[in-house]
Amino acid sequence: MVEDQLSLQPTKRQRESDGENEGPEPMETTQLFPDAEDQQLTSYQEDSILREILNESGITTLTPSDYSPSFIKRNFILLSILFSANHGAVVSCLSLATARLGNLGNYQSSVLYLSYTLSALFGATYVVKTVGARNSIMIGMIIYCAYVGCFVIATLSTSQGIQEASALCGALIGGIGGGFLWTAQGSYFATASEEYALAKSLEMEESTSILGGLFAGIYLGEEVVMRMVSTIMLHFGWSWRAVFSGYFIVAMIAAVLMMKVVDYPSSEEDQRRNRSQSLFYKSTVTFRLLISDPKMKYMIPLSSAFALSSVYMVTFVNAEVLRTALDDVNSTYVGLLTSITSIVGGVMSVFFGYSSKSIGNQSILFLGCLSFFIISYLFLVNPNIKIWTLPSIIFIYALQGVGRATFEGTLKAEFANVFHRDKEAAFGNIVFQNGLTTTFGFMIAASDGACHEISKYCICFHDGKVHNVLIMEVLVMIFSILAIAGYKRAKYLHEKEQEEHELESRLLGEDNLL
């Protein structure tokens, strides 16, 4: 694309360092903007005027934005608040699923993530490309409400058959909504980052880090509130029916209020591309990117490490360690302790977002993978869950918070940077990779893992069945190590591609001067 070639032309400083001092000097601001001779234009005004000039001349297809940097940021914060309220209700129910429903909760979560994975792989990108990112988020949030609603139905009925049917059907429908939701959120995030970078005159990497950190901070912060709701309501005598009904109401209100969020129009280039693509192509771009782009396969361990660690926390720590170590038979402290993960994650997300320029995303992602590794390692060397104390358990939830911060913020910022040309497909891959790994994780957790009697790592869960926790612990540690190696390889390939594009644009520029 011509605009990509323009953005990759070497700067004056780069030309001087390369010994390329010959040729015309860049035009001054007053030459591009004659009216600026007597007044000082802001960088945002210059960018807006420049984009209009490029559009009129046909050099680029960027859509001029009339939004100021502060408005773009406020709008993104509003989206983050509403998105997080809806999703906070969902993840709160997910945390309570295994604790309240036992093995049915594991199977329900498996169905949820399998549906979530398939919708991202086949269909979610079509919806996003057809109706836009904002509208797709709203549709996903409304569908997600079905998953929360199934918990209300399960608590209203005393029939085991109705409870199982409502739980599994709600998970199936909710997973489809989740696939739409996260694919669309990634697309909206990438677009907002581009707008903010142009309006604020920032590098794209810095813009994605800032907005990614803000989103993750708000997302995890609201998750704290939503998780604590169950603990507070139960403490004051409210029933589980009231708890799940409250979550359902919050999820619905947030979905409706999404209409207040700005719906960014697609660029002319994206519109032309969408018109030229078939329904089948739009529906399968996630899978196509996974197969065609060599960088994507190396990003899989990063998503998988987080997914497996999350499953381990939900199915073992939440459901069994708290019940045994803290005598929490009613799951009263699940919401309170899991909120520690969200608090730490929210604070660290904002910190990582604003400090990524100085410490680098690679160091941040390494810290997240190290946190996941330590969690499993500590339980591996201390398998007797009866000896775990409250401070040690709090430390585990804090480590998970650090890891979550890197996934919710830094990792998604890296996807926006590395795969900025295919943002719907890129974020669809995050959903696919995370969802597929989580599905298998819950299946492993629900199985006995070749355990027939109680032993060091074969633990009897509260549902009366013996489960092998060693498998999940080893998998988390392996993928945490592979994640770092895979990311370094993907980053190397990305930088190599950038160098090739820059060299190509330089050669094209020299050809045009001949």
N, C-alpha and C positions, 0 to 999 in steps of 0.2 A: 504494500500500500504506500501511496505517495507520502501520506502524513507520517508513517513510520520511518520512511527514509529521511524526511525532514528532521524528525526528532533525534535521529541517529547521526546527523552530520556533526563532525568534530567542532568543538568550541574553539574560540580564538586561543585560549590558553593551551588547549590540546595541540593546535596547529603549530604554535610557537615551540612547544616542547618537542614536537616531532621535526622541527626545522622547516615547517611549511609556512614561512613568513610572507611568501609571495601571494599575490592575488588581492582582490578588493577587500577593504576593511568592512566590517559589519556596519549597517546604517545606524545612526544615532536615533534616539527616541523621537527627537524633534523632526527627523526626516520621515519617519513612519507616521508620526502623529503631529502635524504642523500646529495644531491648536494648543499643543502642550508647551509652546515656547514661553508663554507668559504665566503658565500655571503648572504645578507639579502633579502629574497623574500618579495614582497608586498603581502598584503592579497588577492589581485585580482589574482596574480600568484598562490598562494597556493590553492585558490578555483578552479581555472582552472585545475591544476594538480590533485587535489582531485576528481573532477568530472570525469576526464579521467580514474583514477584508479577505481572508482566505476562503470563506464560504462563497462570497460574491465572485471571486476570481475562479472558483472551481478547483482550487488546489487541494482542498480538504473537505470532508463531509461532516466535520464536527458540528454539533448543534450548539449555537450560542446559548449560554445560560444567563438569565437575568437575576439569578439568586446570588446573594452576597455570601461570603465565607461563613459568617455567623449564622445566617439562615440555614445553610446546608447542614451545619453542625447541629443546630437546634432540631431540625427536622429528623436527622439521623438519631438523635437522642430520643425523640418522641417514638420513632419506630422501635428503638431498642427497648423502651419502657413497656410498650404494648406487647411486643413480641415476647418479652421476658415474663410478663404476667401470665400470658397464655401457656407458654412452655413451662413456666415454673409450676403451674398446676399439674401439668402432665408428668414432669420428672418427680414431683412429690408423690404422686400416685405410684409411679414406677418403683420408687424406693420402698414404698409400703407394700407393694404387690406380693413379694416373696415373704415378707414378715407376717402378713395377714392371711395370705392364701396358700402358703406352703408350696408344695411342688406344682400346684395349679398355677401359682404365680410365675414359676420358672417357664412353664409351657406357654402361658399367656405372653410373657415377655419375648419368648422365641418367635411366636406368631407375629407380634408387633414388629420386631426387627426384620423378620423375613419379608413381611409386607412392605415395610419401610425401604428395604434394600431393592426389591423388585420394582417398586414405583419409581425409585431414583434411576434405575437402570433402563427401564422401559416406560416412558410416559411423562415423567416430571419435567424434563427439558422441553417437551412439546408444549405443555401447559404454560411454562414460563415464556417461551418464545411467542406463543399465540396471544395470551392475554396480558403479558407484562409481569415484571417482578412484583410490584406492589399488590396487584390483584391476585397473583398466585399465592402470596403470603397470606392474604385474607382468606382465600379459599382453603388453604392448608390449615389455618387456625380454626376455621369453622368445623372442618372434618375432624380435626384433633379432639374437638369437644366430645365426639362419640366415645373416644377411649376413656375420658374422664367420666362420662355418663354411665359407662358400663359398671363402674365401681358403685355408683348410686343404686343401680338395679340389683347388683349382687348383694348389697346390704339390705335392700327392701324385701328380698325373697328368702324364704327358708328352704326352698327346694335346691338340692345340690345340682340337679340337672339344669335348672334355670341359671344358677350361679355360673356354672361352667360355660354354658352357651353364651351368656351375656359377656363374660370375660373374654372368651376367644373371638366372638364376633366384633366386639368393641376394639380389640387389639388389631384385628384384620383391617377394619376400616380406618382406625387411627393411624396405622402404619402408612397407609396411602397418603393421608394428610401430612404426615411427617416428611415423607419423601418430597412432596410439593413444597412444603414449608422451608426446609433447609436448602434445597436447591435454589429457590427463589431468593432466600435471604442472602446467599452468597452472591447472586447476580446483582441484587440491589446494593449490597455492600461494595462490590467492585465499581459499580456505576457512581455511587456517592463518593467513593475515594477518588475517582477520576475528576469529578466535578470539584471536589474540595482541593485537589492538587492544583487544578487550573486556576481556581479562584484565589487561592492563597499563595500561588507561585512556589509550590513545594515539589520535591521529587516524589514520584508515585510511591516508592518504598516508605517514605516518611509519612505520607498521607494514610496509607493502609495500616501502618503501625499505630497511628494516633486513633483513627476511627475503630480499628480492631480492638485496641485496648479499652476504649470507651464502651463499645458494645459488650465485650466480655465482662467488664466491671459491673455494668448495669445488669446484665443477664445473670451473673452469679450473685450480685447483691440482692436482686429480687427473689432469687431462688432461696436465699437465706430466709427471707420473710415468709415465703410460701411453705418452706419446710417446717418452720417454727410454728406455723398455724396449727398443725396437727397436735403438736406437743402442748401448746397453750390451751386449745379447745378441750383436749382430753383431760388436762389437769383441772379444768373448771367443770368437769362433768358432762361435757357434750358427747354425743354418740358418734360412732364412726360414720353413720348415715349423714349426720350434720356436717362432719368434716368433708366428706366427698361431695356433698351438695354445695358447700361453699366453694370448693375448687371448681366445680362445674360452672357456677355463676360468674366467677372471676374470668374464667377462660372465654365464656361467651361475650362478656362485656368488652374485653380486650379485642376480640375478633371484630366486633361491630365498629369500634372506635378507630380501626385501621383505615377507615375511609378518610380520616383527617390527615393522613400521611401523604406527602407529595408523590405523585406517580410520574417518575421521570420518563419522558418519551424516548423511544429508541432513535439512534442516529440514522441518517439516511442510508448509510452503508449497511447497518444491521437490518433495516427494513427491506432493502433490496435482497440481502442474503436470505432472509426469512421467506420472502416471496418465491425465491428460486429453489428452496428446499422442499422436498416432499414430506408428507406426514411421517412416513417410516423413517426418513433421515433425521427429522427433528426428534423423534422418539428414541433414537438409538445413538445420539451423539456422545453420550456418556461412555458407552461401551466402545465406540469408535476411537475416542481420545485415549482410552485405556490401552487399546491395541496399537494405535498408530504412533503415539508419543512415547519414546523410550524413557523419558523422565518420570512418567506417571507411575510405572511399576516400582520405582525406587522409593516412592512416597508412601507405598502401602504399609510398611512396618510402623510408620509414625502414627497413622490412624489406628492400626491394629493394637499397638501398645496401650493407647488410651482406652480403646474399647474393651480389651481383656481385663485391664485393671479395674474399670468401672463395673464389669460383670462380677469380678471377684469381690469387690466391696459390697455390692448389692446382695449377692447370693450367700456370701460367707460372713463377712464382717457385720453387716446390718442384721442379717437373719439369725446368725448363730453365736458369734463372738459376744455381741451385746447381751443376748439372752442368757448366755452362760456366765460370762465374766462379771456382768453388772446385775444379774438376776432380773432382766428386763423382759418378763414373759408377755407383757401386754404391748411391747414395741413402743413404749411411751417416749423413750429417749432417742428413737431413730431420727425423728425430725430435728431435734436439738443438736445432736452430734453431727449429722450430715450437713447441718447449716455451717459448721466449722469449715468444712471443705469449701462451701460457697463463699464464706467471709474471706478466707485466705486467698481463694481464687480471684475474687473480685478486686481485692487490694493489689495483688500481684499482677493482675491483668493491666490495670492502669499504669502501674510502675513499669512493667515491661514495654507497654505501648510507647511511653514517652522516653524510655532509656534505650530503646533498641538501636537508635542511631549511634550511641556511644559503645554499647557492649556487644551489639550484633545479634541477629536472630539465631545464628548457629549456637551461640553460648546459651541462649534462653531455652532453645529446644533440647539441648544437652541436659540442662538442669531439670527439665520436665521428665525426660526419660530416666534420669538418675532417680528421681522421686518415685516413679513407678517401680523401678528395680528394687529400691530399698524396702518398699512396702512388702513385696512378696518375699524378699530375702529374710526380713525380720520374722515373718510367720514360718518360714522354712526352718530357721534355726530355733524357733520357740513354738513348736506345734501344739503344746498343751495350752488350750485357750483359757483354762481355769486360772492360770497364773497372771493373765493380763490385767492390768490395773487401769483406772480411769485416765491418769496422765499419759500412759503409753498408748492408749486408744486414741486420745485427743491428738497425739503426735502423728498417728497413722492418718487420721482425717486431714490434718494440716498438710502432710506430704501429698495426699491426693489433690488437695486444693492447688498446690504449686503446679502439679502436673496438668490439672484441668486448665489453669490459666494459660499455659503454653499452647494447649490444643484449641481452646475457644478463641484466643486472640492471635498469638504469634504464628501458629501453623496456618490459619486461614489467611492471614496477611501474606504469608509466603506463597500460598496457592494463588492469590490474586496477583502477585508479582510475576510468578513463574509462568502462569497459564492465563495471562491477561487477554489473550486473543480469543480464548474459548471459555469465558467465565462460567456460563451455565453448565457446560460439560465438566469443567474442573470441579465446581462445587457439587455437581452430581456425583462425581467420583468420591468426594469425601463422604457423602451419604452412603454410597454403595460400599466402599471399603469399611467404613465404621459399622454399617448395618450388617453386612455379611459376617464380619468377625464377631460382632455381638451376638448374632443369631447362633453361631456355632458355640460361642462361649456359654450361652444359657443352656444349650443342649448338653454340653459337657457337664455343666453344673447340675443338671437334672438327672444325669445318669449316675450309676454307681461307680464307674471308673474301675471295673474289675475288683471292687471291694466286696467281700462276702462276710467279713467280720470286722469288729472294731480293732484298730491298730494305731500306730503312731500318726499316720496321715489319712487313715480311713476313719472318719468321724461320723458318729450317729447324730443326724440333724433332728430338729424338733418334730419333723413329720414321721419319725421312726425309721427312716431309711438311712443306710450307710453310704457316704459319699467320699470320693477320693479328692482331697484338696490339693495334693501335690501336683497334679497335672496342670491346674490353672496357675499355680505359683511358678512352675518351671516355664510355662508358656509366656507369662508376663515378662520374666527376666530375659528370655531369649529375644522376644520382639523388641524389648527396650534397647538391647545391644544392636540388633539389626537396624533399628530406626535411625540411629546416629550414622551408621555406615551408609545406609540408603540415602539419607538426606544429603550427605557430603557428595555422593555420586550424582544425584539429581542436580545439585547446585553447580557442580563442575560442568555438566552437560548444558545447563542454562547459560552459564557464562561463556562457554564455547560458542553457543548459538548467537549470543549477543555480539561477540567479536566477529563472527562471520557476517552478520547483518551489517555491522559497522563498516567492515572492509568492503562489502558489496556497495553500500551507499557511497563510500568515498570514491570507488571506481566509477560509479555512475555519475558522480559529480564531476570527476576529471574528464569523463567522456563528453559531458555536456559543454565543457570549456574548450574542447578541441574544435 
